[in-house]
Amino acid sequence: MSRPASHDFQKLDIRPLLRRGEEPFSAIMARIEALTPEQGLELTAPFMPAPLVEMLGSQGFEADIEHSEDGNWVVWFWKNR
């Protein structure tokens, strides 16, 4: 699935949180809850966040996932209007 060009994707890189030993789930959910209908979330992680993709999918979010050349994962989340 391709992400919609009409959405403004807010970026969140959880790698610094993980390096500090912080659990990123609350930061991710705070960003998700703050999204407007025209926004989405671009999440960068050092692993594929499959449980998050599944959980947000059950809440009506679509996802587009890429494994980058540097070994990180980028996941875009959005809701279709």
Disulfide bonds with the S-S distance in Angstrom:
none
